[in-house]
Amino acid sequence: MGKKLYVGNLSFSMSDSSLEQTFTQFGTVESAKVITDRDSGRSKGFGFVEMSSDKEATDAIEKMNGQVVDGRPITVNEARPQAPREDRGGGGGRSGGGGGGFGRGSRY
């Protein structure tokens, strides 16, 4: 199994397919995904590439980290697991109704 790479400081015009093309010179790209904003659909400027072997991933990190792609020096390193998100509040905590009142079954 290969390694997943984090690729940062991407041009906002970078697509999944152009990200994949950028890394195919180092071996087989299992997947390439530019992360987009869910509301606007616009790139967030980073993505992930999964290479088919650890050696290919290491070569890609060594040769691509700091290289200029589409006018921007990109950051490439091994992806870390996503940190658990803290509860941001904002509703959604309780479901159902519940507080007293004169609803069905009330004697009043």
C-alpha positions, 0 to 999 in steps of 0.5 A: 500500500502506498502513502498519502501525501499532503500538497499545499500552496496549490494554485487555485486553478489546479484541478484533480487531473492536473494534480495527478499529472504533476505526480505521475512522473514519480510512479502510479498515482492511486488518487489525487484530490484538490480540496474545495470549499463546499459552499463555493466549490472553489479550491482551498489551495491544498490537496492530497495525492496517494502514490502506489508505493512508499518509494514513489511517495518518498521520491515525490516528496524529495523532488517536489517539495518547494518546487514551483508549480503554476507560479507557486512553490508547493509544499509536499509531505506525508499526510497526517491523520485528520485531528478530531474536531472539537464541538463547535456548538451551533445547535443540533445538540438536542432533538425532540421537543420536551419542555412541559406545556399543555400538550396531549395527555395533559389534564389541564 
